[in-house]
Amino acid sequence: MAKIIGLGKYVPEKVLTNFDLEKIVDTSDEWITTRTGIKERHIAHKGVGASHLAYEASKIAFKRAGLHAGDIDLIIVATITPDTSFPSTACYLQSLLKANKAACFDVSAACAGFVYALTTGWQFIKSGLYKNVLVVGSEVLSTITDWSDRSTCVLFGDGAGAAVLTKSNKDNFLSAYLGGDGNEAELLIVPGGGSRHPASEETVKNKLHFIKMRGNELFRIAVRVMVKAAKSALAKAELGIEDVDLLIPHQANDRIISAVAERLNLPREKVYVNITRYGNMSSASSAVALCEAYEEGKIKKDSVVVLDAFGGGLVWGSIVIKWG
Ligand SMILES: CC(C)(COP(=O)(O)OP(=O)(O)OC[C@H]1O[C@@H](n2cnc3c(N)ncnc32)[C@H](O)[C@@H]1OP(=O)(O)O)[C@@H](O)C(=O)NCCC(=O)NCCS
């Protein structure tokens, strides 16, 4: 059985507003705000890797957890923007933290990455293999964003969120539901740089190292599967929607969040939204939102919190946590 004992978040200092984007591509603050809910996002400086953002978030989480890096048995980093293809970002993070006894690996589940990683960390503790696990969602999406494509570049931002999990007498994790559909991989993809299309002059010329997205199709699927994931996870926990104190949905588009909340019959005040300030930070979105909701006092002892995410893969997932 496991519980979360510390949360942390970090976003780079540099802020890119919608007005800044007006100078880069043919867009407007009005379009971005009404279509997505985003006003600004944070962008890392050149050379900053996912592990650096993860490190800053993890230090805060450790402090709040009252643990030292040396106490950590396992580090799981969810990211689609790893420092390098390999070694894993978790290994770089282990080195930065000096978490010398920790096992390390990354999880690739795009915007559902933190939900997948948190579920994995919980299971490692539940199985009895490990006592203390660090789970991080960290992204430098600005490095895979095509800054000449207005249909995607307005959406994404950089950041990291971390959670420290430890063994406990009572399980704070009530249930999880994870799903996927690899048939729809092309809807949201970075086509180049992997074994199918290794980096070449051709892949660079064709901009295959950047995010390609079919937004309209994704929008409809996102709403459907996020509703399904939250309902399925709640059913597994033998809870109803009326038991939910706070839904923390993936922050891809405020209109998706509203549609999900409406279909779940959840009032807006029970739905956490911070997309306005950060945009979509993929796996970091859920991690940062969970941390901020806690910092803002929206999560208290015994609060029932539902994380609900969706991303490229396609993948989706939901976790139900009773805060302890
Ligand atoms: C991407 C998204 C915001 C686009 O919003 P939309 O309302 O579907 O807009 P459309 O793609 O239909 O585009 C409408 C028009 O706006 C234009 N447009 C697109 N991006 C624009 C921008 N940044 N600024 C101004 N106009 C833009 C399009 O070219 C199109 O113009 P046209 O009608 O002349 O062809 C929306 O589809 C979305 O959020 N999808 C889900 C994305 C998602 O979830 N991704 C991540 C999953 S983790």
The ligand as an SDF file (V2000), in Angstrom:
LIG
                    3D

 48 50  0  0  0  0  0  0  0  0999 V2000
   -5.8070   22.3740  -32.0750 C   0  0  0  0  0  0  0  0  0  0  0  0
   -7.1500   23.0010  -31.7610 C   0  0  0  0  0  0  0  0  0  0  0  0
   -6.9720   24.0620  -30.7190 C   0  0  0  0  0  0  0  0  0  0  0  0
   -7.6800   23.6610  -33.0250 C   0  0  0  0  0  0  0  0  0  0  0  0
   -8.9310   24.2370  -32.7320 O   0  0  0  0  0  0  0  0  0  0  0  0
  -10.1470   24.0540  -33.7590 P   0  0  0  0  0  0  0  0  0  0  0  0
  -11.2500   24.8190  -33.2170 O   0  0  0  0  0  0  0  0  0  0  0  0
  -10.3210   22.5670  -33.9310 O   0  0  0  0  0  0  0  0  0  0  0  0
   -9.5780   24.7510  -35.0290 O   0  0  0  0  0  0  0  0  0  0  0  0
   -9.3550   24.1280  -36.4870 P   0  0  0  0  0  0  0  0  0  0  0  0
   -8.1750   23.2130  -36.4900 O   0  0  0  0  0  0  0  0  0  0  0  0
  -10.6730   23.5850  -36.9620 O   0  0  0  0  0  0  0  0  0  0  0  0
   -9.0060   25.4260  -37.2700 O   0  0  0  0  0  0  0  0  0  0  0  0
   -9.9640   26.4390  -37.4970 C   0  0  0  0  0  0  0  0  0  0  0  0
   -9.3050   27.5490  -38.2770 C   0  0  0  0  0  0  0  0  0  0  0  0
   -8.3530   28.2110  -37.4420 O   0  0  0  0  0  0  0  0  0  0  0  0
   -7.1030   28.2630  -38.1140 C   0  0  0  0  0  0  0  0  0  0  0  0
   -6.0440   28.2000  -37.1310 N   0  0  0  0  0  0  0  0  0  0  0  0
   -5.3950   27.1110  -36.6510 C   0  0  0  0  0  0  0  0  0  0  0  0
   -4.4880   27.4910  -35.7530 N   0  0  0  0  0  0  0  0  0  0  0  0
   -4.5730   28.8340  -35.6410 C   0  0  0  0  0  0  0  0  0  0  0  0
   -3.9050   29.7910  -34.8710 C   0  0  0  0  0  0  0  0  0  0  0  0
   -2.9450   29.4590  -33.9850 N   0  0  0  0  0  0  0  0  0  0  0  0
   -4.2480   31.0860  -34.9990 N   0  0  0  0  0  0  0  0  0  0  0  0
   -5.1980   31.4650  -35.8680 C   0  0  0  0  0  0  0  0  0  0  0  0
   -5.8750   30.5900  -36.6370 N   0  0  0  0  0  0  0  0  0  0  0  0
   -5.5590   29.2870  -36.5310 C   0  0  0  0  0  0  0  0  0  0  0  0
   -7.1090   27.0770  -39.0600 C   0  0  0  0  0  0  0  0  0  0  0  0
   -6.1990   27.2820  -40.1150 O   0  0  0  0  0  0  0  0  0  0  0  0
   -8.5310   27.0590  -39.5110 C   0  0  0  0  0  0  0  0  0  0  0  0
   -8.7090   28.0270  -40.5100 O   0  0  0  0  0  0  0  0  0  0  0  0
   -9.6820   27.7620  -41.7710 P   0  0  0  0  0  0  0  0  0  0  0  0
  -11.0440   27.5560  -41.1480 O   0  0  0  0  0  0  0  0  0  0  0  0
   -9.5240   28.9890  -42.5540 O   0  0  0  0  0  0  0  0  0  0  0  0
   -9.1490   26.5190  -42.3910 O   0  0  0  0  0  0  0  0  0  0  0  0
   -8.1440   21.9160  -31.2860 C   0  0  0  0  0  0  0  0  0  0  0  0
   -8.5380   21.1160  -32.3650 O   0  0  0  0  0  0  0  0  0  0  0  0
   -7.5990   21.0440  -30.2120 C   0  0  0  0  0  0  0  0  0  0  0  0
   -7.2730   21.4810  -29.1250 O   0  0  0  0  0  0  0  0  0  0  0  0
   -7.5240   19.7310  -30.4660 N   0  0  0  0  0  0  0  0  0  0  0  0
   -7.0580   18.7590  -29.5070 C   0  0  0  0  0  0  0  0  0  0  0  0
   -5.5910   18.8340  -29.4230 C   0  0  0  0  0  0  0  0  0  0  0  0
   -5.0670   17.9540  -28.3750 C   0  0  0  0  0  0  0  0  0  0  0  0
   -5.7560   17.5120  -27.5150 O   0  0  0  0  0  0  0  0  0  0  0  0
   -3.7720   17.7360  -28.4500 N   0  0  0  0  0  0  0  0  0  0  0  0
   -2.9950   17.1010  -27.5060 C   0  0  0  0  0  0  0  0  0  0  0  0
   -3.5350   15.8640  -26.9680 C   0  0  0  0  0  0  0  0  0  0  0  0
   -2.6490   15.4910  -25.5780 S   0  0  0  0  0  0  0  0  0  0  0  0
  1  2  1  0
  2  3  1  0
  2  4  1  0
  2 36  1  0
  4  5  1  0
  5  6  1  0
  6  7  2  0
  6  8  1  0
  6  9  1  0
  9 10  1  0
 10 11  2  0
 10 12  1  0
 10 13  1  0
 13 14  1  0
 14 15  1  0
 15 16  1  0
 15 30  1  0
 16 17  1  0
 17 18  1  0
 17 28  1  0
 18 19  1  0
 18 27  1  0
 19 20  2  0
 20 21  1  0
 21 22  1  0
 21 27  2  0
 22 23  1  0
 22 24  2  0
 24 25  1  0
 25 26  2  0
 26 27  1  0
 28 29  1  0
 28 30  1  0
 30 31  1  0
 31 32  1  0
 32 33  2  0
 32 34  1  0
 32 35  1  0
 36 37  1  0
 36 38  1  0
 38 39  2  0
 38 40  1  0
 40 41  1  0
 41 42  1  0
 42 43  1  0
 43 44  2  0
 43 45  1  0
 45 46  1  0
 46 47  1  0
 47 48  1  0
M  END
$$$$
